[in-house]
């Protein structure tokens, strides 16, 4: 049975691979699982049919048989646990992988999203500058911690796992920014993730849909 994902019909990231369905596509590509995509408009995301799958009216969702999942971390974890290739067999290594999956989404990404939200919503407000400075400082601290933990390893626990899919996907949001470029080990780590054929396929799929819908020059 082929799983079905939901994704933005008109992704706000303009095909840059930042929409969260890309993370799920990447995981499925890594394990060689074919999948289908159901594209939804912003209005359709809030309709009862989709909210029955995703209570918050967001993407992506994952449907396979009688299973419906949401939240990218949960979906990627499910894929890793039901297919070979993304989860170590060793019990301790598996636990470490799951810990890093949580860390990507709970310890690193929130500060990136806080910066993006402040730029978008609060930049003109009196408190915007202080809020932005605090978020940027917290992100620098987190990335310094991540850099030390990565050390000289290619991947977070040594071998490539589902944790690297989520962490690289998070770091893509600051690709080309000084906060990442000033940490060459992290920039190289992200580049290794982007170079993986499975990531390239997942990125190309999202970009192809965006260009088909909006025109190649958009």
C-alpha positions in Angstrom: 0.0 0.0 0.0 1.4 3.4 -1.0 1.3 6.1 1.6 -0.3 9.5 0.7 1.1 12.8 1.9 -0.5 16.2 1.9 1.4 19.3 0.8 0.8 22.9 -0.1 -0.6 23.4 -3.5 1.0 26.8 -3.5 3.9 26.5 -1.1 4.9 29.8 0.6 8.6 28.8 0.4 8.5 29.1 -3.5 9.9 25.7 -4.0 13.0 26.2 -1.8 12.5 22.9 0.1 11.5 24.5 3.4 7.9 23.3 3.5 7.7 20.4 6.0 6.5 17.9 3.5 10.0 17.9 2.2 11.3 16.2 5.4 8.8 13.4 5.0 9.5 13.0 1.3 13.3 12.8 2.1 12.7 10.0 4.6 10.5 8.1 2.2 13.2 8.5 -0.6 15.9 7.3 1.8 14.1 4.0 2.5 12.9 3.6 -1.1 9.2 3.8 -0.3 7.0 5.1 -3.2 4.4 7.6 -2.2 1.7 9.9 -3.6 1.0 13.5 -2.8 -2.4 15.2 -2.4 -1.9 18.9 -2.9 -4.2 21.2 -0.9 -5.0 24.9 -1.1 -4.8 27.1 2.1 -8.6 27.0 2.2 -8.8 23.2 2.0 -6.3 22.9 4.9 -9.0 24.4 7.2 -11.9 22.3 6.0 -13.4 19.5 8.1 -12.1 16.7 5.8 -8.4 17.8 6.4 -8.9 18.7 10.0 -10.1 15.1 10.6 -6.5 14.1 9.6 -4.6 17.1 11.0 -6.4 18.8 14.0 -4.5 22.1 13.4 -5.2 22.4 9.7 -1.6 22.1 8.6 0.6 20.0 6.4 1.9 17.4 6.0 -0.2 14.4 6.9 0.6 10.8 6.2 -2.0 8.2 5.4 -1.4 4.5 4.9 -4.3 2.1 5.2 -6.1 2.9 8.4 -3.2 4.9 9.8 -3.3 8.7 9.7 -0.4 10.7 11.2 0.6 14.4 11.4 3.6 16.3 12.8 6.8 15.7 10.8 8.7 14.3 13.7 6.1 11.6 14.3 5.8 10.8 10.7 9.6 10.5 10.1 9.9 8.4 13.3 7.2 6.1 12.0 8.9 5.7 8.7 12.3 5.0 10.4 10.7 2.4 12.6 8.9 0.6 9.8 11.6 0.6 7.2 15.3 -0.3 7.3 17.9 2.4 6.9 17.1 5.3 9.2 17.1 3.8 12.7 20.0 1.9 14.2 19.5 -1.6 15.5 21.5 -1.0 18.6 19.2 0.0 21.5 21.3 2.8 22.8 22.0 4.2 19.3 18.3 4.1 18.6 17.6 6.0 21.8 20.2 8.6 20.9 18.7 9.0 17.4 15.3 9.7 18.8 16.8 12.2 21.3 18.4 14.1 18.4 15.1 14.0 16.5 13.5 15.7 19.4 16.4 18.1 19.7 16.1 19.3 16.1 12.4 20.2 16.5 12.4 21.3 20.1 15.8 22.8 20.9 17.0 24.3 17.6 14.1 25.0 15.3 12.0 27.1 17.7 14.6 29.8 17.8 14.9 29.9 14.0 11.1 30.2 13.8 11.1 32.9 16.5 13.5 35.0 14.4 11.4 34.5 11.2 8.2 35.4 13.1 9.8 38.5 14.6 11.0 39.7 11.2 7.6 39.1 9.7 5.2 40.3 12.4 7.0 42.4 15.0 9.9 44.2 13.3 8.1 47.6 13.4 7.0 47.2 17.0 8.9 48.8 19.9 9.7 45.5 21.4 10.7 43.9 18.1 14.5 44.7 18.2 14.9 43.3 21.7 12.9 40.2 20.9 14.9 39.6 17.7 18.2 40.1 19.5 17.2 37.6 22.2 16.1 35.0 19.7 19.3 35.4 17.6 21.5 35.0 20.8 19.6 31.9 21.8 20.1 30.4 18.3 23.8 31.2 18.4 24.1 29.3 21.7 22.1 26.4 20.4 24.2 26.2 17.2 27.4 26.4 19.2 26.2 23.5 21.3 25.2 21.5 18.2 28.6 22.2 16.6 30.4 20.9 19.7 28.2 17.8 19.8 28.8 17.1 16.1 32.5 17.5 16.4 34.4 15.7 13.7 31.6 13.2 12.9 29.8 13.2 9.5 26.5 12.6 11.2 25.0 13.2 14.6 25.5 9.7 16.0 28.2 8.7 13.4 25.9 6.9 10.9 23.2 8.7 8.9 19.8 8.4 10.6 16.4 10.0 10.7 17.8 12.5 13.2 20.0 13.9 10.4 17.0 14.3 8.1 15.3 16.5 10.7 18.4 18.4 11.8 19.5 19.2 8.3 15.9 20.2 7.4 16.0 22.7 10.3 19.4 24.1 9.3 18.2 24.7 5.8 16.1 27.6 7.2 19.4 29.4 7.9 21.4 28.3 4.9 23.6 31.1 3.6 23.1 33.1 6.8 26.1 34.2 8.8 24.9 32.3 11.9 25.5 29.1 9.9 28.4 30.2 7.7 30.4 31.2 10.7 30.2 27.6 11.9 31.9 25.7 9.0 31.4 22.3 10.5 27.7 22.8 10.6 27.6 24.3 7.1 29.6 21.2 5.9 27.2 18.9 7.7 24.2 20.5 6.0 26.0 20.3 2.6 26.5 16.6 3.1 22.8 16.2 3.8 21.8 18.2 0.7 24.2 16.1 -1.4 22.4 12.8 -0.6 20.5 11.5 -3.7 17.3 11.0 -1.6 17.3 14.6 -0.5 17.9 15.7 -4.1 14.9 13.7 -5.3 12.7 15.1 -2.5 13.7 18.7 -3.2 13.2 18.2 -7.0 9.7 16.9 -6.5 8.6 19.9 -4.5 10.3 22.3 -6.8 8.8 20.7 -9.9 5.3 21.0 -8.6 5.9 24.7 -7.7 7.3 25.5 -11.1 4.6 23.6 -12.9 1.9 25.6 -11.0 3.6 29.0 -11.1 5.9 28.8 -14.1 9.6 27.9 -14.2 10.7 31.5 -13.8 8.8 32.1 -10.5 
